[in-house]
């Protein structure tokens, strides 16, 4: 199927169906792009980055085991 045939076919559709076809084409392109990206290793994940650089809370003191059990 060439571009000319695709455009002729799209022109026969009502505008809302043309929008639907465009959305579907974008979805397929995105899905295809996601399939070509190499998966991240565990060390590259957001969880690993968070573990390596945790959020710091000023003046935070964790409870001891006894304090936690008392609550």
C-alpha positions as CSV (number, residue, x, y, z in Angstrom):
1,X,0.0,0.0,0.0
2,X,1.4,3.3,-1.0
3,X,0.9,6.8,0.5
4,X,-1.5,7.8,-2.2
5,X,-3.8,4.8,-1.6
6,X,-3.7,5.4,2.1
7,X,-4.6,9.1,1.7
8,X,-7.4,8.3,-0.7
9,X,-8.8,5.7,1.8
10,X,-8.5,8.1,4.7
11,X,-10.3,10.9,2.7
12,X,-13.3,8.6,2.3
13,X,-13.7,8.4,6.1
14,X,-15.5,10.9,8.3
15,X,-13.2,13.2,10.3
16,X,-13.8,11.4,13.6
17,X,-12.8,8.1,12.0
18,X,-9.7,9.8,10.5
19,X,-8.7,10.9,14.0
20,X,-9.3,7.3,15.2
21,X,-7.0,5.9,12.5
22,X,-4.3,8.5,13.3
23,X,-4.5,7.6,17.0
24,X,-4.2,3.9,16.2
25,X,-1.2,4.5,13.9
26,X,0.5,6.5,16.6
27,X,-0.2,3.7,19.1
28,X,1.3,1.1,16.7
29,X,4.4,3.3,16.1
30,X,4.9,3.8,19.8
31,X,4.5,0.1,20.5
32,X,7.0,-0.7,17.8
33,X,9.5,1.8,19.2
34,X,9.1,0.3,22.7
35,X,9.9,-3.1,21.3
36,X,13.2,-1.9,19.8
37,X,14.5,-0.3,23.0
38,X,16.8,-2.6,25.0
39,X,15.4,-3.4,28.4
40,X,17.1,-1.8,31.4
41,X,19.2,-3.8,33.7
42,X,18.1,-3.9,37.3
43,X,20.9,-1.4,38.2
44,X,19.4,1.1,35.8
45,X,15.9,1.0,37.1
46,X,14.2,3.8,39.1
47,X,14.1,1.6,42.2
48,X,17.9,1.1,42.1
49,X,18.5,4.8,41.6
50,X,16.2,5.5,44.6
51,X,18.0,2.9,46.8
52,X,21.4,4.4,45.8
53,X,20.1,8.0,46.4
54,X,17.3,7.9,49.0
55,X,15.4,11.0,49.9
56,X,16.8,12.7,53.0
57,X,14.5,14.2,55.6
58,X,16.2,16.8,57.8
59,X,16.5,15.9,61.4
60,X,14.9,12.5,60.8
61,X,15.7,9.9,63.5
62,X,14.4,6.4,62.9
63,X,12.8,4.7,65.8
64,X,14.6,1.9,67.6
65,X,13.0,-1.5,67.7
66,X,11.9,-0.9,71.2
67,X,10.3,2.4,70.4
68,X,8.5,1.0,67.4
69,X,7.2,-1.9,69.4
70,X,6.0,0.4,72.2
71,X,3.8,2.3,69.7
